[in-house]
Each structure stands twice: as C-alpha cells, then as structure tokens.
Amino acid sequence: MTFGKTWQALLLGAVSAVAINSASFAADSVTEAPAAAGFNWSGVYVGFGGGVGANVHEVSSPLTAPGFSFNGIGGEGVFGEVTLGYDYMVSPRFLIGGLVDAHFGNISTKIDAAPFADVSITEKYGFDVGLRAGYLVTPSTLGYVLGGYAWQKSELEASGGGGDFSFDWDKDGYFLGVGVETVVASNWTLKTEYRYTRFSTANILSEFGAPDGVLDTDTSRHTFSVAANYRFGAQNGGAAAFESPAYSWTGFYVGGNVGAGAAVHELGLGGAASFNGIGGEGAFGELNVGYDHEFGGNWVAGVQLGGRYSGVTSEINFGPGKLNLDADYGFDLLARVGMKLNESTLAYVLGGYSWQHFDLIASGGGSSQSLIDWNAGGFSVGGGLEAAVTNNMTVNLEYRYAQYQSEDFDSSGIFEVTPSSHTVRVGAKYKFN
C-alpha cells in the first residue's frame, strides 16, 4: 500500500475531525432543544468541502470489434468542492431546493511502466447543477435526495521514451444522490453526501479525427463528500415545530444497509509496471449487530460485526461469452467513535478488519464456470452521520474505503492483484434499550 492510498483512505476521517473540532466550541448550545428548534432551513447557503471517489470506464469499439466491451477501467482519488444553493420549506418537515457546485480533483487511472511510459487519465474539474428534496427527521437533521446535470473536464497525459504528450476532452451527463445534513452551530450545518454520476458516451480519439465507434468510453463515478454549509438567515424564525425523539446511544442494536460503490484492482507486473486499475461497480446489502456506549456527555464508542452480499463486478464481453471478476461476499469487524452534534445526531469515524471473497467466472452458451477464486483480508476506514428517528430507531449514511492484501497468482510476482473499494451505504438500526 502506497502513502498516497493511505492518505486517500484517511481523508474522510480527517475532514470529519476538522469539522467536528471546529464546531466543538458550541457543542453545549447545539444540544439544547431551544437552539435546534430555532433553526430555519429556508434561505440561501454557501458551502465548501471535499471527498473521495472512484470511477469506472466502460470501453467498447462497435466499429472494429462488435460485441466486445470492457467494464471497466477504474480510477480513484480525492476532490474539493464549493457550493451555492437555496432551500425552501414547503411544510413543517419537507424541503425543496436548488444548487450549483464546482469541483476539482485528481480521480485518475494510472499506468506506471517507467522508463518506457507513464500514462494517466484524470478528472480535472467540473460542475453540477441540480435539485434536491428533503425531509426533516428531527428539527436539526435533514435527510435528502438530489439529482441533476453534470459536466466534467478530463485529461490524458503520457510521458516516457517518446516524450510528453497530453490532450483533454469534455463530457456531460446526470447525477443522482442521497445525503444527510445537520445543524452544528448557529448558522452552520455539516453534511455528508453520496453521488452516482453517469456520463454520456465519449470518443476520446476524436481529437485525432477518429469517428465514433472506434474507441468509445462510457464513464460512471461514485463519490462521497463531507462539507460545511453557512446558511444566511438561519436564526430568523420560521423553524420546525416538532420535537426530537428521546434517544439513548447506549445499548445493543441490529441493523441493515443497502449500498453501492466501486472497486479498483491494482495490477502489478513483476515490479516492472503497475496498472491502477481494473474497475468494477455494483450494489450490495448487509446485516450487522453491534454495541455502542455513550460517555462524557457528548461522545459515543462502539463495536460492530457485519456481513454482506455484493454485486460489485468487473465485466469483459466478447460476443458469445463474458468474464466477470466478482467481489461477492464478505464481512467486517469494526470499531467506531463519534461525537454528538446534537442530542439526536452523531458524527463518527470507524475502522477495523475486513474480509472479502473474489471469484473470476467465465460464462457463455448457457453455462458458467469459476476459473479462480480467492479470499483476502484487509482493513476498512470511513465515517458518516447517524440520526435518531424514533426512541429506538436510527438511520445513517456512511462511507468506507477498504484495501485488501495482494494476491500473487503465479507465486513469482509477475501477476499480482491488490484490490480496494469505495462504498457508501444507507442503513437503519434498531436499538434495544
């Protein structure tokens, strides 16, 4: 594991910690019921934040190789963003709004074959314009969905024995997402958000006059961000007029999650070259049990055991047959620590041990066969927001980065795979207390 990957994996925890520490001076006022009840969600806001993500490029060539496609070529990285938005409360608990944000980052696919060639495809900058609809689960915490238009500038860069070379292109498409936003102090809120973005087909060789269908790419992107919003006029009245649930964070719980994400497999070729990477994407479901304990007034610590079944896969189609590399099932043993931003909302970070089963499957002619499968242990780190909706129920939005140990398929280091994944889940828990 490189220093860069470790830094990416820990970004969410660092951003969450900065946001929590910046709000800690007002923790006592935030947890008081009058402060929460006095917050007005209607109005203009500006925000800034950052996140992590992964993309998957599906490559096809319908003109030269009909029936062939590879889904996909994967990349990962970090990004920053700024946002301008407006929300309006249409009822005591429902909100609608619009937003525009700009982002810049380094989510990229890389081939390192020095001294012969280094090649990267990087998402440099872009913007999204969208609408969102939200529901106040408490006066202080909003759950929402969003969607809209996305535009992105990408760049291919190559260097090596033949000199340096680069070109860029634009692509556009749509995004869909889900988020949780909560009051932290005065006019400030903290949000966590997942977006799935799908771009229209791009011909990256059009720069050289190649027609569509010679080398087409269809790109999808999975991102998770943490951001702080400043809301103008948030203390000017018009607040929600209902009470938060009386929730105790101490106790045993059972829960379930549904989620989506992307895997990025780094290929090592005997130390002479590396390719980061082979990408896959899909959805998953999981069940978990755990225990949390509240201490010091505003802090919560706990442990959790969860098992999942996943449809995250990479796929190569070649006419009558196909190959799939599936990350199909696994489990996690994790610890977490969090801070109550108010009486009913917890911001937390987590980490621990993860185990994953992988399977390479060939299919065609109505049958399928497992060519090779293997198990890999590793670690996960991440974080999220969790909010109480009743005296015994919570909902949460959570991001995890996982990296697994390398698998050397020929025991010589010539062909070695190091998997990693970026996943986001929406979950609910029932606590026995």
C-alpha positions as a Markdown table, in Angstrom:
| # | Residue | x | y | z |
|---|---|---|---|---|
| 1 | Met | 0.0 | 0.0 | 0.0 |
| 2 | Thr | 1.4 | 3.4 | -1.0 |
| 3 | Phe | 1.5 | 6.5 | 1.1 |
| 4 | Gly | -0.9 | 8.1 | -1.5 |
| 5 | Lys | -3.5 | 5.4 | -1.0 |
| 6 | Thr | -3.3 | 5.6 | 2.8 |
| 7 | Trp | -3.8 | 9.4 | 2.6 |
| 8 | Gln | -6.9 | 8.9 | 0.4 |
| 9 | Ala | -8.3 | 6.3 | 2.7 |
| 10 | Leu | -7.9 | 8.5 | 5.8 |
| 11 | Leu | -9.3 | 11.7 | 4.1 |
| 12 | Leu | -12.8 | 11.2 | 5.3 |
| 13 | Gly | -11.7 | 10.8 | 8.9 |
| 14 | Ala | -9.6 | 13.9 | 8.7 |
| 15 | Val | -12.3 | 16.1 | 7.2 |
| 16 | Ser | -14.8 | 14.8 | 9.7 |
| 17 | Ala | -12.5 | 15.5 | 12.6 |
| 18 | Val | -11.8 | 19.1 | 11.4 |
| 19 | Ala | -15.5 | 19.8 | 11.0 |
| 20 | Ile | -16.3 | 18.3 | 14.4 |
| 21 | Asn | -13.5 | 20.2 | 16.2 |
| 22 | Ser | -14.4 | 23.5 | 14.5 |
| 23 | Ala | -17.9 | 23.1 | 16.0 |
| 24 | Ser | -16.9 | 21.8 | 19.4 |
| 25 | Phe | -16.9 | 25.3 | 21.0 |
| 26 | Ala | -20.7 | 25.3 | 20.5 |
| 27 | Ala | -21.5 | 21.8 | 21.5 |
| 28 | Asp | -23.4 | 22.7 | 24.6 |
| 29 | Ser | -25.7 | 25.2 | 22.8 |
| 30 | Val | -26.2 | 22.8 | 19.8 |
| 31 | Thr | -27.5 | 20.0 | 22.1 |
| 32 | Glu | -30.1 | 22.3 | 23.8 |
| 33 | Ala | -33.6 | 21.9 | 22.4 |
| 34 | Pro | -34.3 | 25.7 | 22.0 |
| 35 | Ala | -31.2 | 26.0 | 19.7 |
| 36 | Ala | -32.4 | 23.2 | 17.5 |
| 37 | Ala | -35.9 | 24.4 | 17.4 |
| 38 | Gly | -34.8 | 27.9 | 16.4 |
| 39 | Phe | -33.1 | 26.9 | 13.1 |
| 40 | Asn | -34.7 | 28.0 | 9.9 |
| 41 | Trp | -33.8 | 25.8 | 6.9 |
| 42 | Ser | -35.3 | 28.2 | 4.3 |
| 43 | Gly | -32.8 | 30.5 | 2.5 |
| 44 | Val | -29.5 | 30.9 | 0.6 |
| 45 | Tyr | -26.4 | 29.0 | 1.7 |
| 46 | Val | -22.8 | 28.6 | 0.6 |
| 47 | Gly | -20.6 | 25.6 | 1.3 |
| 48 | Phe | -17.2 | 24.1 | 1.0 |
| 49 | Gly | -15.9 | 20.6 | 1.4 |
| 50 | Gly | -14.1 | 17.6 | 0.0 |
| 51 | Gly | -14.3 | 13.9 | -0.6 |
| 52 | Val | -13.1 | 10.7 | -2.2 |
| 53 | Gly | -14.3 | 8.7 | -5.1 |
| 54 | Ala | -13.8 | 6.2 | -7.8 |
| 55 | Asn | -14.8 | 5.9 | -11.4 |
| 56 | Val | -15.3 | 3.0 | -13.9 |
| 57 | His | -14.8 | 3.5 | -17.7 |
| 58 | Glu | -16.6 | 1.0 | -19.9 |
| 59 | Val | -14.6 | 0.7 | -23.2 |
| 60 | Ser | -16.0 | -0.6 | -26.4 |
| 61 | Ser | -15.3 | -0.5 | -30.2 |
| 62 | Pro | -18.5 | -1.3 | -32.1 |
| 63 | Leu | -17.0 | -0.4 | -35.4 |
| 64 | Thr | -13.8 | -2.5 | -35.2 |
| 65 | Ala | -14.8 | -5.2 | -32.6 |
| 66 | Pro | -18.6 | -5.6 | -32.5 |
| 67 | Gly | -19.8 | -7.4 | -29.3 |
| 68 | Phe | -16.7 | -6.5 | -27.3 |
| 69 | Ser | -16.8 | -4.3 | -24.2 |
| 70 | Phe | -14.7 | -4.0 | -21.0 |
| 71 | Asn | -16.4 | -2.6 | -17.9 |
| 72 | Gly | -14.1 | -1.5 | -16.8 |
| 73 | Ile | -11.0 | 0.6 | -16.3 |
| 74 | Gly | -11.0 | 2.0 | -12.8 |
| 75 | Gly | -9.6 | 5.0 | -11.1 |
| 76 | Glu | -9.7 | 6.6 | -7.7 |
| 77 | Gly | -8.7 | 9.9 | -6.0 |
| 78 | Val | -9.8 | 12.9 | -4.0 |
| 79 | Phe | -11.5 | 16.2 | -4.8 |
| 80 | Gly | -12.6 | 19.5 | -3.3 |
| 81 | Glu | -15.8 | 21.5 | -4.0 |
| 82 | Val | -17.7 | 24.7 | -3.4 |
| 83 | Thr | -21.5 | 25.0 | -3.4 |
| 84 | Leu | -24.1 | 27.8 | -3.8 |
| 85 | Gly | -27.7 | 26.7 | -3.0 |
| 86 | Tyr | -31.2 | 27.8 | -2.0 |
| 87 | Asp | -33.8 | 25.8 | 0.1 |
| 88 | Tyr | -37.4 | 26.4 | 0.8 |
| 89 | Met | -39.6 | 24.7 | 3.5 |
| 90 | Val | -42.9 | 23.8 | 1.8 |
| 91 | Ser | -44.3 | 22.3 | 5.0 |
| 92 | Pro | -43.0 | 21.8 | 8.6 |
| 93 | Arg | -40.9 | 18.8 | 7.6 |
| 94 | Phe | -40.5 | 18.9 | 3.8 |
| 95 | Leu | -38.0 | 21.0 | 1.9 |
| 96 | Ile | -37.1 | 21.6 | -1.8 |
| 97 | Gly | -34.1 | 23.4 | -3.2 |
| 98 | Gly | -31.6 | 24.0 | -5.9 |
| 99 | Leu | -27.8 | 24.0 | -6.0 |
| 100 | Val | -24.8 | 24.5 | -8.2 |
| 101 | Asp | -21.3 | 23.4 | -7.2 |
| 102 | Ala | -17.9 | 23.3 | -8.8 |
| 103 | His | -15.3 | 20.6 | -8.0 |
| 104 | Phe | -11.7 | 20.0 | -8.8 |
| 105 | Gly | -9.6 | 16.9 | -8.1 |
| 106 | Asn | -7.4 | 14.0 | -9.1 |
| 107 | Ile | -9.6 | 10.9 | -9.6 |
| 108 | Ser | -7.4 | 9.1 | -12.1 |
| 109 | Thr | -6.4 | 5.8 | -13.7 |
| 110 | Lys | -2.7 | 5.3 | -13.9 |
| 111 | Ile | -0.2 | 3.1 | -15.8 |
| 112 | Asp | 3.3 | 3.2 | -14.5 |
| 113 | Ala | 5.8 | 1.4 | -16.8 |
| 114 | Ala | 8.9 | 3.6 | -16.3 |
| 115 | Pro | 11.2 | 4.2 | -18.0 |
| 116 | Phe | 9.1 | 3.4 | -21.1 |
| 117 | Ala | 5.8 | 5.2 | -20.3 |
| 118 | Asp | 3.7 | 6.7 | -17.6 |
| 119 | Val | 0.0 | 7.2 | -18.6 |
| 120 | Ser | -2.8 | 8.7 | -16.6 |
| 121 | Ile | -6.5 | 9.7 | -17.3 |
| 122 | Thr | -7.6 | 12.3 | -14.7 |
| 123 | Glu | -10.8 | 14.0 | -14.0 |
| 124 | Lys | -9.5 | 17.6 | -13.5 |
| 125 | Tyr | -12.5 | 19.9 | -12.8 |
| 126 | Gly | -16.3 | 20.1 | -13.4 |
| 127 | Phe | -19.6 | 21.3 | -12.1 |
| 128 | Asp | -23.0 | 20.0 | -11.2 |
| 129 | Val | -26.4 | 21.8 | -11.3 |
| 130 | Gly | -29.3 | 20.1 | -9.6 |
| 131 | Leu | -32.4 | 20.0 | -7.4 |
| 132 | Arg | -33.0 | 18.3 | -4.1 |
| 133 | Ala | -35.9 | 17.3 | -1.9 |
| 134 | Gly | -35.5 | 16.7 | 1.8 |
| 135 | Tyr | -37.3 | 15.5 | 4.9 |
| 136 | Leu | -36.6 | 16.7 | 8.5 |
| 137 | Val | -36.1 | 13.6 | 10.6 |
| 138 | Thr | -35.6 | 15.9 | 13.5 |
| 139 | Pro | -35.7 | 19.8 | 13.7 |
| 140 | Ser | -31.9 | 19.7 | 13.5 |
| 141 | Thr | -31.3 | 17.0 | 10.9 |
| 142 | Leu | -32.3 | 16.7 | 7.2 |
| 143 | Gly | -32.3 | 13.6 | 5.0 |
| 144 | Tyr | -32.5 | 14.3 | 1.3 |
| 145 | Val | -32.2 | 13.0 | -2.3 |
| 146 | Leu | -30.9 | 15.0 | -5.2 |
| 147 | Gly | -30.2 | 14.9 | -8.9 |
| 148 | Gly | -29.3 | 17.0 | -11.9 |
| 149 | Tyr | -26.9 | 17.8 | -14.7 |
| 150 | Ala | -23.1 | 17.1 | -14.5 |
| 151 | Trp | -20.2 | 18.4 | -16.7 |
| 152 | Gln | -16.6 | 17.2 | -16.4 |
| 153 | Lys | -13.2 | 18.0 | -18.0 |
| 154 | Ser | -10.8 | 15.0 | -18.3 |
| 155 | Glu | -7.2 | 14.8 | -19.4 |
| 156 | Leu | -5.0 | 12.1 | -20.7 |
| 157 | Glu | -1.3 | 12.6 | -20.0 |
| 158 | Ala | 1.6 | 10.4 | -21.2 |
| 159 | Ser | 5.4 | 10.6 | -20.7 |
| 160 | Gly | 8.3 | 8.3 | -21.4 |
| 161 | Gly | 10.8 | 7.5 | -24.1 |
| 162 | Gly | 8.8 | 9.2 | -26.8 |
| 163 | Gly | 8.5 | 12.5 | -24.9 |
| 164 | Asp | 5.5 | 14.1 | -23.2 |
| 165 | Phe | 2.0 | 14.0 | -24.7 |
| 166 | Ser | -1.4 | 15.2 | -23.5 |
| 167 | Phe | -4.9 | 16.1 | -24.6 |
| 168 | Asp | -8.3 | 16.7 | -22.9 |
| 169 | Trp | -12.0 | 16.4 | -23.6 |
| 170 | Asp | -15.4 | 17.3 | -22.1 |
| 171 | Lys | -18.2 | 15.0 | -21.1 |
| 172 | Asp | -21.6 | 15.6 | -19.6 |
| 173 | Gly | -24.3 | 13.5 | -18.1 |
| 174 | Tyr | -26.5 | 13.3 | -15.0 |
| 175 | Phe | -26.1 | 12.6 | -11.3 |
| 176 | Leu | -28.3 | 11.1 | -8.5 |
| 177 | Gly | -27.6 | 11.1 | -4.8 |
| 178 | Val | -28.6 | 11.0 | -1.2 |
| 179 | Gly | -27.4 | 12.9 | 1.8 |
| 180 | Val | -27.7 | 13.8 | 5.5 |
| 181 | Glu | -27.3 | 17.4 | 6.8 |
| 182 | Thr | -27.4 | 18.5 | 10.4 |
| 183 | Val | -27.1 | 21.7 | 12.5 |
| 184 | Val | -23.7 | 22.1 | 14.3 |
| 185 | Ala | -23.7 | 25.7 | 15.5 |
| 186 | Ser | -25.6 | 29.0 | 14.8 |
| 187 | Asn | -25.8 | 29.3 | 11.0 |
| 188 | Trp | -23.6 | 26.3 | 10.3 |
| 189 | Thr | -24.6 | 22.8 | 9.1 |
| 190 | Leu | -22.5 | 19.8 | 8.3 |
| 191 | Lys | -23.5 | 17.4 | 5.5 |
| 192 | Thr | -22.4 | 14.0 | 4.2 |
| 193 | Glu | -23.4 | 13.1 | 0.6 |
| 194 | Tyr | -23.1 | 10.3 | -1.9 |
| 195 | Arg | -23.5 | 10.9 | -5.7 |
| 196 | Tyr | -23.6 | 8.5 | -8.6 |
| 197 | Thr | -22.7 | 10.2 | -11.9 |
| 198 | Arg | -23.2 | 8.7 | -15.3 |
| 199 | Phe | -21.7 | 10.4 | -18.4 |
| 200 | Ser | -22.7 | 10.1 | -22.0 |
| 201 | Thr | -20.6 | 8.1 | -24.4 |
| 202 | Ala | -17.3 | 9.9 | -25.4 |
| 203 | Asn | -15.0 | 9.2 | -28.2 |
| 204 | Ile | -11.6 | 10.1 | -26.7 |
| 205 | Leu | -9.8 | 9.7 | -30.1 |
| 206 | Ser | -12.0 | 12.4 | -31.7 |
| 207 | Glu | -9.0 | 14.8 | -31.2 |
| 208 | Phe | -7.3 | 12.9 | -34.0 |
| 209 | Gly | -10.3 | 12.7 | -36.3 |
| 210 | Ala | -11.4 | 9.2 | -35.4 |
| 211 | Pro | -15.1 | 8.5 | -35.9 |
| 212 | Asp | -17.5 | 7.4 | -33.1 |
| 213 | Gly | -17.3 | 3.7 | -32.6 |
| 214 | Val | -13.5 | 3.3 | -32.9 |
| 215 | Leu | -12.9 | 3.7 | -29.2 |
| 216 | Asp | -15.9 | 4.7 | -27.1 |
| 217 | Thr | -16.0 | 5.2 | -23.4 |
| 218 | Asp | -19.0 | 5.3 | -21.0 |
| 219 | Thr | -17.9 | 6.6 | -17.6 |
| 220 | Ser | -19.7 | 6.3 | -14.2 |
| 221 | Arg | -18.4 | 7.8 | -11.0 |
| 222 | His | -19.1 | 7.1 | -7.3 |
| 223 | Thr | -18.2 | 9.9 | -4.8 |
| 224 | Phe | -18.7 | 10.7 | -1.1 |
| 225 | Ser | -18.2 | 14.1 | 0.3 |
| 226 | Val | -18.2 | 15.9 | 3.7 |
| 227 | Ala | -19.0 | 19.7 | 3.6 |
| 228 | Ala | -19.8 | 22.6 | 5.8 |
| 229 | Asn | -22.6 | 25.0 | 4.8 |
| 230 | Tyr | -23.2 | 28.5 | 6.0 |
| 231 | Arg | -26.9 | 29.4 | 5.9 |
| 232 | Phe | -27.9 | 33.1 | 5.7 |
| 233 | Gly | -30.8 | 33.9 | 8.0 |
| 234 | Ala | -30.9 | 30.5 | 9.7 |
| 235 | Gln | -31.8 | 32.2 | 13.0 |
| 236 | Asn | -34.6 | 34.4 | 11.6 |
| 237 | Gly | -37.5 | 32.3 | 12.7 |
| 238 | Gly | -39.8 | 30.0 | 10.6 |
| 239 | Ala | -38.3 | 26.9 | 12.4 |
| 240 | Ala | -39.7 | 23.4 | 12.5 |
| 241 | Ala | -42.3 | 23.0 | 15.3 |
| 242 | Phe | -41.9 | 19.4 | 16.4 |
| 243 | Glu | -39.7 | 17.7 | 19.0 |
| 244 | Ser | -36.7 | 15.4 | 18.6 |
| 245 | Pro | -37.0 | 11.8 | 19.8 |
| 246 | Ala | -35.6 | 10.9 | 23.3 |
| 247 | Tyr | -32.8 | 8.6 | 22.1 |
| 248 | Ser | -30.2 | 6.8 | 24.2 |
| 249 | Trp | -27.0 | 5.9 | 22.3 |
| 250 | Thr | -26.0 | 3.2 | 24.8 |
| 251 | Gly | -27.1 | -0.3 | 24.0 |
| 252 | Phe | -27.1 | -3.3 | 21.7 |
| 253 | Tyr | -28.6 | -3.0 | 18.2 |
| 254 | Val | -29.3 | -4.9 | 15.0 |
| 255 | Gly | -29.4 | -3.2 | 11.6 |
| 256 | Gly | -29.3 | -3.5 | 7.8 |
| 257 | Asn | -27.8 | -1.5 | 5.0 |
| 258 | Val | -28.1 | -1.2 | 1.2 |
| 259 | Gly | -25.4 | 0.5 | -0.7 |
| 260 | Ala | -23.3 | 0.9 | -3.9 |
| 261 | Gly | -19.8 | 1.6 | -4.9 |
| 262 | Ala | -16.8 | 0.8 | -7.0 |
| 263 | Ala | -13.7 | -1.5 | -6.7 |
| 264 | Val | -10.3 | -0.7 | -8.1 |
| 265 | His | -7.9 | -3.6 | -8.6 |
| 266 | Glu | -4.2 | -2.5 | -9.0 |
| 267 | Leu | -2.2 | -4.9 | -11.2 |
| 268 | Gly | 1.5 | -5.4 | -10.5 |
| 269 | Leu | 3.6 | -7.0 | -13.2 |
| 270 | Gly | 6.8 | -8.2 | -11.5 |
| 271 | Gly | 7.8 | -4.8 | -10.3 |
| 272 | Ala | 8.4 | -3.6 | -13.9 |
| 273 | Ala | 5.0 | -2.0 | -14.3 |
| 274 | Ser | 1.7 | -1.4 | -12.5 |
| 275 | Phe | -1.8 | -0.6 | -13.6 |
| 276 | Asn | -4.3 | 1.1 | -11.3 |
| 277 | Gly | -6.5 | -0.2 | -12.3 |
| 278 | Ile | -9.2 | -2.7 | -13.2 |
| 279 | Gly | -12.6 | -1.2 | -12.1 |
| 280 | Gly | -15.9 | -2.7 | -11.1 |
| 281 | Glu | -19.1 | -1.4 | -9.7 |
| 282 | Gly | -22.4 | -2.6 | -8.3 |
| 283 | Ala | -24.8 | -2.7 | -5.3 |
| 284 | Phe | -24.8 | -4.7 | -2.1 |
| 285 | Gly | -26.8 | -5.5 | 1.0 |
| 286 | Glu | -25.6 | -6.2 | 4.5 |
| 287 | Leu | -26.8 | -7.1 | 8.0 |
| 288 | Asn | -25.0 | -6.1 | 11.2 |
| 289 | Val | -25.1 | -6.3 | 15.0 |
| 290 | Gly | -23.3 | -4.1 | 17.5 |
| 291 | Tyr | -23.0 | -2.3 | 20.8 |
| 292 | Asp | -22.5 | 1.4 | 21.5 |
| 293 | His | -21.7 | 3.2 | 24.8 |
| 294 | Glu | -22.2 | 6.9 | 25.4 |
| 295 | Phe | -19.7 | 8.6 | 27.7 |
| 296 | Gly | -18.5 | 12.1 | 28.7 |
| 297 | Gly | -21.8 | 13.7 | 27.8 |
| 298 | Asn | -21.2 | 14.0 | 24.0 |
| 299 | Trp | -19.1 | 11.0 | 23.0 |
| 300 | Val | -20.1 | 7.5 | 21.7 |
| 301 | Ala | -17.9 | 4.5 | 21.2 |
| 302 | Gly | -18.8 | 1.0 | 19.9 |
| 303 | Val | -18.1 | -2.1 | 18.0 |
| 304 | Gln | -19.9 | -3.7 | 15.1 |
| 305 | Leu | -19.9 | -7.1 | 13.2 |
| 306 | Gly | -21.5 | -7.1 | 9.7 |
| 307 | Gly | -21.8 | -9.5 | 6.8 |
| 308 | Arg | -22.6 | -8.5 | 3.2 |
| 309 | Tyr | -23.5 | -10.0 | -0.2 |
| 310 | Ser | -22.4 | -7.9 | -3.1 |
| 311 | Gly | -23.0 | -7.4 | -6.8 |
| 312 | Val | -19.8 | -5.4 | -7.4 |
| 313 | Thr | -18.2 | -6.8 | -10.5 |
| 314 | Ser | -15.8 | -6.1 | -13.5 |
| 315 | Glu | -17.0 | -7.5 | -16.8 |
| 316 | Ile | -15.5 | -8.3 | -20.2 |
| 317 | Asn | -17.9 | -9.2 | -23.0 |
| 318 | Phe | -16.6 | -10.9 | -26.2 |
| 319 | Gly | -19.5 | -11.8 | -28.4 |
| 320 | Pro | -21.0 | -15.2 | -27.2 |
| 321 | Gly | -19.2 | -15.2 | -23.8 |
| 322 | Lys | -18.0 | -13.0 | -20.9 |
| 323 | Leu | -15.7 | -12.9 | -17.9 |
| 324 | Asn | -16.7 | -11.5 | -14.6 |
| 325 | Leu | -14.5 | -10.6 | -11.6 |
| 326 | Asp | -16.9 | -10.6 | -8.7 |
| 327 | Ala | -16.4 | -9.3 | -5.1 |
| 328 | Asp | -19.4 | -11.3 | -4.0 |
| 329 | Tyr | -19.5 | -11.7 | -0.2 |
| 330 | Gly | -17.5 | -10.7 | 2.9 |
| 331 | Phe | -17.6 | -9.4 | 6.5 |
| 332 | Asp | -16.3 | -6.6 | 8.6 |
| 333 | Leu | -15.3 | -6.3 | 12.3 |
| 334 | Leu | -15.2 | -2.6 | 13.1 |
| 335 | Ala | -14.8 | -0.1 | 15.9 |
| 336 | Arg | -16.1 | 3.4 | 15.9 |
| 337 | Val | -16.0 | 6.6 | 17.9 |
| 338 | Gly | -18.4 | 9.6 | 17.4 |
| 339 | Met | -19.4 | 13.0 | 18.7 |
| 340 | Lys | -23.0 | 14.1 | 19.2 |
| 341 | Leu | -23.6 | 17.2 | 17.1 |
| 342 | Asn | -26.9 | 17.5 | 18.9 |
| 343 | Glu | -29.0 | 15.1 | 21.1 |
| 344 | Ser | -30.3 | 13.1 | 18.1 |
| 345 | Thr | -27.4 | 13.2 | 15.6 |
| 346 | Leu | -24.0 | 11.6 | 15.7 |
| 347 | Ala | -20.9 | 12.2 | 13.5 |
| 348 | Tyr | -18.5 | 9.3 | 13.6 |
| 349 | Val | -15.3 | 7.7 | 12.2 |
| 350 | Leu | -14.7 | 3.9 | 12.1 |
| 351 | Gly | -12.0 | 1.4 | 11.2 |
| 352 | Gly | -11.1 | -2.3 | 11.5 |
| 353 | Tyr | -10.7 | -5.6 | 9.8 |
| 354 | Ser | -12.4 | -6.6 | 6.6 |
| 355 | Trp | -12.5 | -9.9 | 4.7 |
| 356 | Gln | -13.6 | -10.4 | 1.1 |
| 357 | His | -14.2 | -13.3 | -1.3 |
| 358 | Phe | -13.3 | -12.8 | -5.0 |
| 359 | Asp | -14.4 | -15.0 | -7.9 |
| 360 | Leu | -13.3 | -14.9 | -11.6 |
| 361 | Ile | -16.2 | -16.5 | -13.6 |
| 362 | Ala | -16.4 | -17.4 | -17.3 |
| 363 | Ser | -19.8 | -17.8 | -18.9 |
| 364 | Gly | -21.3 | -18.5 | -22.3 |
| 365 | Gly | -23.5 | -20.9 | -24.1 |
| 366 | Gly | -25.9 | -21.1 | -21.2 |
| 367 | Ser | -23.3 | -22.2 | -18.6 |
| 368 | Ser | -20.7 | -20.7 | -16.3 |
| 369 | Gln | -17.6 | -21.8 | -14.6 |
| 370 | Ser | -15.4 | -20.4 | -11.8 |
| 371 | Leu | -11.9 | -20.1 | -13.1 |
| 372 | Ile | -10.2 | -19.0 | -9.9 |
| 373 | Asp | -11.4 | -17.7 | -6.6 |
| 374 | Trp | -9.6 | -16.4 | -3.5 |
| 375 | Asn | -10.1 | -14.8 | -0.1 |
| 376 | Ala | -8.4 | -11.6 | 1.1 |
| 377 | Gly | -8.1 | -9.9 | 4.4 |
| 378 | Gly | -7.5 | -6.2 | 4.8 |
| 379 | Phe | -8.7 | -3.1 | 6.6 |
| 380 | Ser | -11.6 | -0.6 | 6.3 |
| 381 | Val | -11.7 | 3.1 | 7.4 |
| 382 | Gly | -14.6 | 5.6 | 7.0 |
| 383 | Gly | -17.2 | 7.6 | 8.7 |
| 384 | Gly | -20.7 | 9.1 | 8.5 |
| 385 | Leu | -23.7 | 10.7 | 10.1 |
| 386 | Glu | -26.4 | 8.9 | 12.1 |
| 387 | Ala | -29.7 | 10.4 | 13.2 |
| 388 | Ala | -32.4 | 9.1 | 15.6 |
| 389 | Val | -35.9 | 9.0 | 14.0 |
| 390 | Thr | -37.7 | 7.3 | 17.0 |
| 391 | Asn | -36.8 | 6.4 | 20.5 |
| 392 | Asn | -35.3 | 3.1 | 19.3 |
| 393 | Met | -34.5 | 3.7 | 15.6 |
| 394 | Thr | -31.7 | 5.5 | 13.7 |
| 395 | Val | -30.8 | 6.0 | 10.1 |
| 396 | Asn | -27.3 | 6.6 | 8.8 |
| 397 | Leu | -25.3 | 7.5 | 5.7 |
| 398 | Glu | -21.8 | 6.0 | 5.7 |
| 399 | Tyr | -18.7 | 5.8 | 3.5 |
| 400 | Arg | -15.9 | 3.2 | 3.7 |
| 401 | Tyr | -12.6 | 2.7 | 2.0 |
| 402 | Ala | -11.3 | -0.8 | 2.1 |
| 403 | Gln | -8.0 | -2.2 | 0.9 |
| 404 | Tyr | -7.2 | -5.9 | 0.8 |
| 405 | Gln | -3.9 | -7.9 | 0.8 |
| 406 | Ser | -2.3 | -8.7 | -2.6 |
| 407 | Glu | -2.9 | -12.0 | -4.4 |
| 408 | Asp | 0.1 | -13.4 | -6.4 |
| 409 | Phe | -1.5 | -15.7 | -8.9 |
| 410 | Asp | 1.7 | -17.3 | -10.2 |
| 411 | Ser | 3.8 | -17.1 | -7.0 |
| 412 | Ser | 6.5 | -15.2 | -8.8 |
| 413 | Gly | 5.3 | -11.6 | -8.5 |
| 414 | Ile | 4.8 | -11.4 | -12.3 |
| 415 | Phe | 1.0 | -11.1 | -12.0 |
| 416 | Glu | -0.2 | -9.6 | -8.7 |
| 417 | Val | -3.6 | -8.0 | -7.8 |
| 418 | Thr | -4.2 | -5.6 | -4.9 |
| 419 | Pro | -8.0 | -4.8 | -4.6 |
| 420 | Ser | -9.5 | -1.8 | -3.0 |
| 421 | Ser | -13.0 | -0.4 | -2.8 |
| 422 | His | -15.0 | 2.8 | -2.2 |
| 423 | Thr | -18.5 | 2.1 | -0.9 |
| 424 | Val | -21.4 | 4.1 | 0.5 |
| 425 | Arg | -24.4 | 2.6 | 2.4 |
| 426 | Val | -27.7 | 3.9 | 3.7 |
| 427 | Gly | -28.8 | 2.0 | 6.8 |
| 428 | Ala | -31.3 | 1.7 | 9.7 |
| 429 | Lys | -30.7 | 0.3 | 13.2 |
| 430 | Tyr | -33.0 | -0.9 | 16.0 |
| 431 | Lys | -31.5 | -0.4 | 19.4 |
| 432 | Phe | -32.5 | -2.5 | 22.5 |
| 433 | Asn | -32.6 | -0.1 | 25.5 |
